[in-house]
Amino acid sequence: MLNQRRQFVLWAVLSLVVVWTVALTCFYIAKNSTMTADKVRAYVESVDFSKLSGSDRERAIKKLADKINALSLEERQRLQLGLGGFGWFDQMTEEEKGEFIDATMPTGFKQMLSAFEEMPEERRQRMIDESLRRLREASASLSNGVPGQPAGPNGQAVFSEELQQKIRTIGLKTFYSQSSAQTKAELAPMLEQLQKMMETGGRFRGRR
């Protein structure tokens, strides 16, 4: 009877060890498979894009786009707002830039632009203000609490007063459709923030 009890306890302990081992293994596998901004930067830095040509160049751009598309919104912002975001962007041709932007824009982005343009003008302006505020906060967080303008694909400051005025005057959808690939890349963080706000019901400070 005593031996049976000891065997039961032993098997219970062994089973618990196995369960925890499997759980920890799954945790580490999931953690290592989760795409992060740091992993994207590491990939960018591991490839000398300037030396690629033809199909190798196309594959590298597609692989980068796939990695970016696997990021959460928070990690995309870390990549876009942090220094060294898209290290290859300036080396791409205009055609490559356009294809890259189209490939990395979130699903439903064009529908979001259309829905945004149908909102009353006052609400559109307030949402733009709020999206910029949130991006400034995110940028400040990445720079150890130092406030500043949101940063673009290579870490440079964007959303100048002139750019903001064009967005407000021309309209975001029209301005985006007429912009260069470089400007579209600079607008990406704000557009993604706007999309998130609209998907969550547009809740923001100052809403009436």
Stockholm file with secondary structure:
# STOCKHOLM 1.0

chainA/1-208         MLNQRRQFVLWAVLSLVVVWTVALTCFYIAKNSTMTADKVRAYVESVDFSKLSGSDRERAIKKLADKINALSLEERQRLQLGLGGFGWFDQMTEEEKGEFIDATMPTGFKQMLSAFEEMPEERRQRMIDESLRRLREASASLSNGVPGQPAGPNGQAVFSEELQQKIRTIGLKTFYSQSSAQTKAELAPMLEQLQKMMETGGRFRGRR
#=GR chainA/1-208 SS CHHHHHHHHHHHHHHHHHHHHHHHHHHHHHHHHSCCHHHHHHHHHHSCGGGCCHHHHHHHHHHHHHHHHTSCHHHHHHHHHSTTTTTTGGGSCHHHHHHHHHHHSCTTHHHHHHHHHTSCHHHHHHHHHHHHHHHHHHHHHHTTTCCCCCBCTTSCBCCCHHHHHHHHHHCHHHHHHHSCHHHHHHHHHHHHHHHHHHHTTCCCTTCC
#=GC SS_cons         CHHHHHHHHHHHHHHHHHHHHHHHHHHHHHHHHSCCHHHHHHHHHHSCGGGCCHHHHHHHHHHHHHHHHTSCHHHHHHHHHSTTTTTTGGGSCHHHHHHHHHHHSCTTHHHHHHHHHTSCHHHHHHHHHHHHHHHHHHHHHHTTTCCCCCBCTTSCBCCCHHHHHHHHHHCHHHHHHHSCHHHHHHHHHHHHHHHHHHHTTCCCTTCC
//
